Amino acid sequence: MRCGLPIAATNVGGIADMIEDGLSGLLVPARNPTELCRAAARLLTGGKDFATTMGQRAAARIAGNFRPENYRLALLEIYRATLKDTPE
């Protein structure tokens, strides 16, 4: 996604937090290799604009939401909240 490529993935774990189905990638049900193959084929045959636009959205989503700085700030907020709730 960071490289501007659209993704076909199974909807397991936190994948749906990263991929917006139909916008920045394609999500399929877990344990369904047929649907995963269909999604990958759709990315390959859906036309250049389809894959390019989805890839651009994927890169923008990663850059805007999943940067190391965002992770660091979220982790600091967890620590602050934990310390605030800890009795002295």
Phi, psi and omega in degrees: 000319180299331180275004179082026179252138177288155186239140167247123185213161175275148184275079179230157177054225182266013183302319181294341175288333182266316186260125173268110185304125179086349180249305180247005179171183179238129179253139177231160179298151177297152176057037179228079183298330179296314179293325178296318177297319179297318180295316178297318178296322178298320178295323182281332186245000184282005180099150183300316182297322180300306182292320181296313180297316179296320178296320177296318177296321179298312180297318180294322180295316179295313181298324184275333189239339188235035177280153176304325180297320178297318179298315180300314180295320178295320179294318176299320179295322176298315179298316180299315181296322179294315180293325180296323183272358182272127178294147181274000000 
